[in-house]
Amino acid sequence: GAVVSQHPSWVICKSGTSVKIECRSLDFQATTMFWYRQFPKQSLMLMATSNEGSKATYEQGVEKDKFLINHASLTLSTLTVTSAHPEDSSFYICSAPGGAHNNSPLHFGNGTRLTVT
Amino acid sequence: DAKTTQPNSMESNEEEPVHLPCNHSTISGTDYIHWYRQLPSQGPEYVIHGLTSNVNNRMASLAIAEDRKSSTLILHRATLRDAAVYYCILRVLSGNTPLVFGKGTRLSVIA
């Protein structure tokens, strides 16, 4: 079945540094990918919609200059957390639609646990 | 997206059936009912979805009320590996929109 691969699965970085998270669709093409963030004991919150070949669409309250999204190919989207701070520590999850409409399930990566010290 | 309401938590004994309810009284005619689950420290995974008729797959069954204002996810024999947070989500038919997650139901399975 369709698989979304996310890398790294966990990362620890120092405050002020940047971290890049990759999300790949392994056996299908994804013109759109979605990025979520999940804090402990909470549900997933949509951060942004990544569109291949164009700018990402960010949800209200998500800083686009801090969370840089690049979707340069039909199988790869990246999220870069710039100048990370401890409050950015979270579980970041990407997903990609399995088809062209909402009758298709979304496929999720296994998440990236970011810890900023 | 229309709102769904689920119990915060449920408990089941291993190898017993589990019925996870979801209320969606404001569902529109073009909303699909999707279920996803999230195991600890993993991304969500698709379980099942339907529009009007009951649906079965290898993971679960979905029973949809005749008025579509509620649905029930049925796990026929719960295992310890089914312990997860289960999310009931409505998605409009058209477009390719992201899932909007509520709080879901945390299912505990007791050996």
Interface residues (C-beta under 8 A of the other chain):
Chain A: V4 Q6 T32 F34 Y36 S43 L44 M45 L46 T49 F91 I93 S95 P97 A100 H101 N102 N103 P105 L106 H107 F108 G109 N110 G111 R113
Chain B: Y32 H34 Y36 Q38 S41 Q42 G43 P44 E45 Y46 H49 Y87 R91 V92 L93 S94 G95 N96 T97 P98 L99 V100 F101 G102 K103 G104
